[in-house]
Amino acid sequence: MKQFNYRVFIFLVAFIFGVGFSIPTIAHFVNEKYDFGKRITLGLDLQGGLHMVLGVKTDVAIESKAKSIATSLKFSMDENDIIYDNLSIQGNAIKFELLDNDDVAKLKGLISKDIQGVLIKENGLNFTVSMSPEEIAKTKQNAISQAVETIRNRLDMYGLAEPTVAKQGEDKVLVEIAGVKTPADEQRIRDLIAKSAHLQMMAVDEERAARVTTMSEAEASSFGDVILKDVVTSQPYLLKDVPVLDGSMLTDASVGYNQSNQAVINFELNSQGAKIFGDFSGKSVGKRMAIVLDDKVYSAPVINERIGGGKGQISGNFTQQEAHDIAIALRSGALLAPVIIEEKRSIGPSLGADSIEASLMALTFGFLAVVLFMAIYYGVAGVIADIAVIVNIFLIVAFMSLFGATLTLPGMAGIVLTIGIAVDSNIIINERVREALRQGMSVKKALNDGYSNGMRAILDSNITQVLACIILYAYGTGAIKGFALTLSIGILASMLTAILGTHGIYDVLLSKIEKSKNYNFWFGLGGK
């Protein structure tokens, strides 16, 4: 009974695994109609897509932060029965007047307790609460970081495969999305990215609302109001500048339908938002409250009773697609600062096809050159090394398919480089074996000597390269990550195929090699 050869078993399992999980990718690559199982997605440079550089308007983030502080301050003063008047926002400062001298100490106490990052100036009973320089700098950085995270979340929810979203420079965001093929898809993605999704509930100034058509922006501002227009009819509304609550208190948003079967957006608020919403609606029965999204009024219903539960609805003659995209934007969070598209470049599928053709040509010629060299110089040992390289390529494709990884042009370069690295391991082993044979060792002893002595050099080299790949993946972006991932998978696979796989094949062929004694045939030129 033959002894179980674990090396052959592992190599066969690796081969079956590699081929099996590579089939979906290979089939789809041959014909796009074959779309089953997990497969590799081609990157922007290989299949075309959209490249954008976005500018982040951090000054708007500061204004929004000031409004958020004003909302919190107003809520805290109402909760603590502090009487105030003429509350308004000017830049990053909130100005108001206290009506009772006894409330001064109470106000300072609640600000120090509930509101961080502000400076207080007082002139009698007139107060100015402004953001500190440190808070302004922090808000700018947060706006950029949050823009990156929010845009990435939106694109993930949209269902795009591995979009690249990364900070570029001081105040810009790089976005690369593969597979965007039609102008309609491109426009929809641009709208989704650029949408601020800034939700606000704002009270209508009922006292002056009748004059809104003749009132200027400056006059409205003098009353602490702002004029915003209806998203459908462009009817102007005079609204209190300080919102009742904003989208930071939102916990969920989903598409629903009203009684007329029109698409609407249902939303839910957190506990603080629900309390503010309930308290305000209870005090404002008979008055209107506007639901504002990105400075456009979607509805301004009259409050008939106290609204509890923290749930609401946004209606605005949405199509199903519009409602879906707005719900995505609301769920992923509002952008602290709006973004503008500073650079846009569409990469057509034909250019991607040219890149694929050139890459495959390089891969094919590189592979054939290595295969021929190994077979000519090392004989059967070279052919065994070539088999290991083929299995290695299958393993790379299989693992990348399982991970749902994106293959980019640098990733293709990583595969080509992996072929050289895999062969390098076999060259080290083959040279050790040939050296041992020249010294008169038996084939079995020469093979064991070659693998044991070559192992340390191979491990040292490959571990160093994997560490470099880990650093590249951790700190790189986009194409660099793709290169690092492909190369690291290839290196790890080559250790399996070059060390275990080829050794297992030699174990099977050992008796034939010993009988023939034609080491020049088995191990190439220079053999004994």
Secondary structure, 3 states (H helix, E strand, C coil): CCCCCHHHHHHHHHHHHHHHHHHHHHHHHHCCCCCCCCCCEECHHHHCEEEEEEEECHHHHHHHHHHHHHHHHHHHHHHCCCCEEEEEEECCEEEEEECCCCHHHHHHHHHHHHCCCEEEEEECCEEEEEECHHHHHHHHHHHHHHHHHHHHHHHHHHCCCCCEEEEECCCEEEEEEECCCCHHHHHHHHHHHHCCCCEEEEEECCCCHHHCCCCCHHHHHHCCEEEEEECCCCCEEEEECCCCEEHHHEEEEEEEECCCCCEEEEEEECHHHHHHHHHHHHHCCCCEEEEEECCEEEECCECCCCCCCCEEEEEEEECHHHHHHHHHHHHHCCCCCCEEEEEEEEECHHHHHHHHHHHHHHHHHHHHHHHHHHHHHHCHHHHHHHHHHHHHHHHHHHHHHHHCCEECHHHHHHHHHHHHHHHHHHHHHHHHHHHHHHCCCCHHHHHHHHHHHHHHHHHHHHHHHHHHHHHHHHHCCCHHHHHHHHHHHHHHHHHHHHHHHHHHHHHHHHHHHHHHCCHHHHHCCCCC
